[in-house]
Every structure is written in C-alpha cells, then in structure tokens.
Amino acid sequence: MDKPVLKESLRLFNCFENIKSRSMFGGFGIFSGETMFALVVNDKLHLRANADNEEEYKKAGLEPYVYKKRGFPVVTKQYAIPEEWWNEPQRIVSKAERALEAAKQDKETKSKSGPNRIKDLPNLRLANERMLKKAGISTVEELYEAGSLNAYRALQETHKDTVNIELLWALEGAVSGTHWSVIPQQRRTELLSQLN
C-alpha cells in the first residue's frame, strides 16, 4: 500500500547518508543512519518536526500522524506533507534536511538528559522504583547521590525479607549505567566488604 510513496521518498532522500527504511507505526520509518526523520504511512510522506519547525508546519495546515497504542491516541512529531509538494521535489528534500536536523537535535538532547525515572535505569523495574520510594529514594538524582550501597542499606531497613544480594548488583549497575552481570568481581568484593 505505502510502497510507491516509500520508493519515491527513498529515491529523493538518496542525497542523505546511509538511507534505509524500517517497518514501524503501521508504516515505514525512514532513517539516515540510526536517526529517523520521516515516516511513510497511509500513502503519505510525513516529516519530523521539533520545536523549531513544528509551528511552521501547523500554520501551513499540516497534520501530525496519530496512531493508537493500547486504545489511546498517540500524536507523533511526524507531519504529513501536502500532495502539491510532490511537484517540487527540491522543496521536499529541503524540508527533509530540516527534519533530519530536528531529529538529530532531539536525539542528542534526549541522550544527554538520561532517564527521568528510576525504573528506566539499567536493571531496575517499576517494583524496584516503588521499593526505593518507600525507602526514601524517589528520583534518579537521589539514587545517584545515595549510591548503590546506601540505597541497598535503605532497602534492607524497609523491606527486610525481600532484599537479596542480586539487588545490590542491580543497583550498582543502575548507578554506573551498566548491566549487573558485567560488574567486576573486584567491585563486588569491595561492596560486600563495605556492607558487613
């Protein structure tokens, strides 16, 4: 269904580096490297917007793509281009350049900001987030500040029977940004000696 529009879009965007498409949001995401800047869905090309160009798209009457997730509508930052733009391929390429820049900026900002919630850190889930909250650690910053050892001690006090040593490794991995299984034996020994 979306194939002709996708094929034409990929041909147009060949001027960008490492162009590829991937199935997503019920259509096809178009990527330059690992950065998605366009979407082909419902036989329409959609370009990525951010704070810099979203207002311009809205004023031009462009509509964002909306899909359903668990029955709820999710409004994306992908705006459908008007049919008449296909008569001006250079205009599409020019707007796509801005869309790619917007996507790269957003990606960079997101990677710098890091996780907002404890459950989004490596090794941790919503249950861990709730346990830590009960122990007085409610934010990612508070967890970083406390460190794995103090967080583990706080959990031992509030959740006596449900805290095992694997949780200490999970917390250490969360604080250092790695999977618990790659924590070196030397660091584990160090933590255990400080715990006793």
C-alpha positions as CSV (number, residue, x, y, z in Angstrom):
1,M,0.0,0.0,0.0
2,D,2.7,2.5,1.0
3,K,5.3,1.1,-1.4
4,P,5.2,3.7,-4.3
5,V,5.4,6.6,-1.8
6,L,8.1,4.9,0.1
7,K,10.1,4.1,-3.0
8,E,9.9,7.7,-4.3
9,S,10.8,9.1,-0.8
10,L,13.9,6.8,-0.6
11,R,14.9,7.9,-4.1
12,L,14.5,11.6,-3.2
13,F,16.4,11.1,0.1
14,N,19.3,9.3,-1.5
15,C,21.3,12.5,-1.1
16,F,21.5,11.9,2.6
17,E,23.9,9.4,4.3
18,N,23.0,5.8,4.8
19,I,19.3,5.9,3.9
20,K,17.2,3.0,4.9
21,S,13.6,2.2,5.9
22,R,12.2,0.1,8.7
23,S,8.7,-1.1,9.4
24,M,7.1,1.0,12.3
25,F,3.9,2.8,13.5
26,G,1.9,0.8,10.9
27,G,4.1,2.2,8.1
28,F,7.7,2.7,7.3
29,G,10.2,4.9,9.2
30,I,12.9,6.5,7.0
31,F,16.3,6.7,8.6
32,S,19.6,8.4,7.9
33,G,21.9,6.0,9.8
34,E,20.1,5.4,13.1
35,T,18.1,8.7,13.1
36,M,14.5,8.5,11.9
37,F,13.4,11.8,10.2
38,A,10.4,10.7,8.1
39,L,7.6,8.2,8.0
40,V,5.5,6.8,5.2
41,V,2.1,5.7,6.3
42,N,-1.4,5.7,4.8
43,D,0.2,6.5,1.4
44,K,1.6,9.8,2.7
45,L,5.1,11.0,3.5
46,H,5.4,12.6,6.9
47,L,8.4,14.7,8.0
48,R,9.7,15.0,11.6
49,A,9.2,18.3,13.4
50,N,10.7,19.7,16.6
51,A,10.3,23.0,18.5
52,D,12.0,24.9,15.7
53,N,9.7,23.9,12.8
54,E,6.6,22.5,14.3
55,E,4.8,25.9,14.4
56,E,5.6,26.4,10.7
57,Y,4.0,23.0,9.9
58,K,0.9,23.8,11.9
59,K,0.5,27.2,10.3
60,A,0.7,25.5,6.9
61,G,-2.2,23.3,7.9
62,L,-0.1,20.1,8.1
63,E,-1.4,17.3,10.3
64,P,0.6,15.1,12.7
65,Y,0.3,11.4,12.3
66,V,-1.8,9.8,15.1
67,Y,-1.8,6.1,15.9
68,K,-3.4,4.1,18.7
69,K,-1.5,2.4,21.5
70,R,-3.5,0.3,23.9
71,G,-6.6,2.0,22.7
72,F,-5.3,5.6,23.3
73,P,-4.3,8.0,20.6
74,V,-0.6,8.9,20.4
75,V,0.3,12.1,18.5
76,T,3.6,11.8,16.8
77,K,6.0,14.6,15.6
78,Q,5.7,13.4,12.0
79,Y,3.7,15.8,9.8
80,A,2.1,14.7,6.5
81,I,3.3,16.8,3.6
82,P,0.7,18.2,1.1
83,E,0.2,16.4,-2.2
84,E,1.3,19.5,-4.2
85,W,4.8,19.3,-2.7
86,W,5.4,16.3,-4.9
87,N,5.5,18.7,-7.8
88,E,8.5,20.4,-6.2
89,P,10.9,17.6,-5.2
90,Q,13.6,20.0,-4.1
91,R,11.2,21.5,-1.6
92,I,10.7,18.1,0.0
93,V,14.4,17.5,0.1
94,S,14.9,20.9,1.7
95,K,12.2,20.3,4.4
96,A,13.6,16.7,4.9
97,E,17.0,18.3,5.7
98,R,15.5,20.3,8.4
99,A,13.5,17.3,9.6
100,L,16.8,15.3,9.9
101,E,18.5,18.1,11.8
102,A,15.4,18.3,14.1
103,A,15.6,14.6,14.7
104,K,19.3,14.7,15.4
105,Q,18.9,17.6,17.9
106,D,16.1,15.8,19.7
107,K,18.2,12.6,19.9
108,E,21.2,14.4,21.3
109,T,19.1,16.3,23.9
110,K,17.5,13.0,24.9
111,S,20.8,11.2,25.2
112,K,22.2,14.0,27.4
113,S,19.3,14.2,29.7
114,G,19.3,10.5,30.6
115,P,16.5,8.6,32.3
116,N,13.8,10.5,34.2
117,R,12.6,7.7,36.3
118,I,14.3,5.0,38.4
119,K,12.5,2.3,36.5
120,D,14.2,3.4,33.3
121,L,17.7,2.8,34.7
122,P,19.6,-0.4,33.7
123,N,18.5,-3.5,35.7
124,L,15.6,-1.7,37.5
125,R,11.8,-2.1,37.1
126,L,8.7,-0.4,38.4
127,A,8.7,-2.7,41.5
128,N,12.3,-1.5,42.4
129,E,11.2,2.1,41.9
130,R,8.4,1.6,44.3
131,M,10.6,-0.1,46.9
132,L,13.2,2.7,46.7
133,K,10.4,5.3,47.0
134,K,9.3,3.6,50.2
135,A,12.9,3.7,51.4
136,G,13.0,7.4,50.8
137,I,14.7,7.5,47.4
138,S,12.3,8.9,44.9
139,T,14.3,10.3,42.0
140,V,17.2,9.2,39.8
141,E,19.3,12.0,41.3
142,E,18.6,10.8,44.8
143,L,19.7,7.3,43.8
144,Y,22.9,8.6,42.2
145,E,23.6,10.7,45.3
146,A,22.9,7.8,47.7
147,G,25.0,5.3,45.7
148,S,24.3,1.6,45.4
149,L,25.4,0.7,48.9
150,N,23.4,3.3,50.8
151,A,20.3,2.6,48.6
152,Y,20.7,-1.1,49.3
153,R,21.0,-0.5,53.1
154,A,17.9,1.7,53.0
155,L,16.0,-1.1,51.2
156,Q,17.2,-3.6,53.8
157,E,15.7,-1.5,56.5
158,T,12.3,-1.0,54.8
159,H,12.0,-4.4,53.1
160,K,13.8,-6.8,55.4
161,D,12.9,-10.2,53.9
162,T,12.6,-9.3,50.2
163,V,16.1,-7.9,49.7
164,N,18.7,-10.2,48.3
165,I,22.3,-9.6,47.2
166,E,21.3,-9.6,43.5
167,L,19.5,-6.3,44.2
168,L,22.9,-4.7,45.3
169,W,24.4,-5.7,41.9
170,A,21.3,-4.3,40.1
171,L,21.6,-1.0,42.0
172,E,25.4,-0.8,41.3
173,G,24.7,-1.4,37.6
174,A,21.9,1.2,37.6
175,V,24.2,3.8,39.2
176,S,27.1,3.1,36.9
177,G,24.9,2.7,33.8
178,T,25.7,-1.0,33.0
179,H,24.1,-4.4,33.2
180,W,24.6,-6.0,36.6
181,S,26.3,-9.0,35.1
182,V,29.3,-7.0,33.9
183,I,30.2,-5.6,37.4
184,P,33.8,-6.7,38.0
185,Q,34.4,-9.3,40.8
186,Q,36.7,-6.8,42.5
187,R,33.9,-4.2,42.7
188,R,31.5,-6.8,44.1
189,T,34.1,-7.9,46.8
190,E,34.6,-4.2,47.6
191,L,30.8,-3.6,48.1
192,L,30.4,-6.8,50.2
193,S,33.2,-5.8,52.5
194,Q,31.7,-2.3,53.0
195,L,28.3,-3.9,53.6
196,N,29.4,-6.0,56.5
